[in-house]
């Protein structure tokens, strides 16, 4: 059974930083993309950042220049360094694994709360 376990969320003041981690276990992935999404109350889930196995990244417009995604293929882990946090970054953050093989599922973590408030 595949599990994605996120950690690193919490309460931070505006302008502060947090680092989220996500480790996948339960199967071996070969061709896949790892990513971070977030969902604020009353809003749709939005893509924050994605990274391919060979390190190609793309970011949502709202976080470009402030967030950095990275991964460790040996650990099947993905990280999100979040700097210059704003109150509007408050949301539940989810990691996922998108397997680039037809008919394969997308896996999601349980989410970690990030709250940016003074």
N, C-alpha and C positions, 0 to 999 in steps of 0.2 A: 504494500500500500504506500503510495507516494505521500510524503508529508513535506510541507514547506513551513518552516518555523521562523517567524520574524522576531526581532528584538531591537531595542534601542530607542523606542518611543518614549515620550514623557512630556513634561511641562518645561517650556523654555521662554525666556523673555524675548521680545522683539529685538532683532539684530543678533540674536544668539545662533548657536550651531547645534546640530544633532547629527549622529551617524546611525543609520539603520542598517541592520544586517538580516540576511535571509539565507538559510541553508536548506537545501532540498535533499531528501533521502528516500529510499525505498525502491529506486530503480536507477539504471544507468542511462543517461541521456547522451545522444550523439549529436544530432543536428537540431539545435534549439536556441531560442532567444530568451533571455531573462529580462524582466522588467519590473518597474514600480508604478503603481497606480494609486490614486487616492479618491476618497469620497467624503465630501462634507455633508452635513445635515441638509436635506432638501435639495441636494444637487446630484447630478449624474456622476458616475465614476469616470475619472479622466486619467489619461496616460500622462505620467510624469517623465519617465525616462526608460529607454530600452537599450540593451547591449547584446550584440551578437557574439557567437563563440569566438570570433577572431577580433573582437574589440570594437566593432563599429557601433557608434552610439547615435541616438537621437533623443531630443528633449522636447517636452511641451513648452510652448512659448512663455508660459507664466513662470517657469523656473530656470530658463536659460541664463547662464552666467552666475547662477547662485548654487545650483545643485550639480553634483558630479556622481555619475554611476560608474561602478567598477565591478569586476567579477573575478572569481578564483575558480577556474575550471576543475582543478584537482579536487576541490571541496564541493563543487556544484553550489557555489555561494555567490550571492550578489549583494552589493553594498550601495548605500546612497548617502553621500556626504551632503548635508544641507547647511548652507551658510546664509547669513543675512536673512534670517527667518522673519516672516511677516505674520500678523494675525490672520490674514487670509490663507495662510498655509495650514491652518488648523483643519484637521481631517483625520480619518482613519486611513492608514497607508497599508497597501497590500502588495506583496510581491507575487510574481507569477512566472511560470515556465511555459513557453509556447513551443510545442514540438513541431518542427517543420516537416512533418510527414503527414500525408493525407489520412484523415479519419482518426488521427491521434488526439486525445483530449488536451485541453489547456488546464494546467494545475494552478491553484491559488492557495495562498496562505490565509491564516485566520484574521490577519490585520493587526496593526499596532496603532494606538492613538498618539497623535502628535498635537499638542496644544501650545499655541504661541500667544502668550498673554502676559501683561505686566501686573 
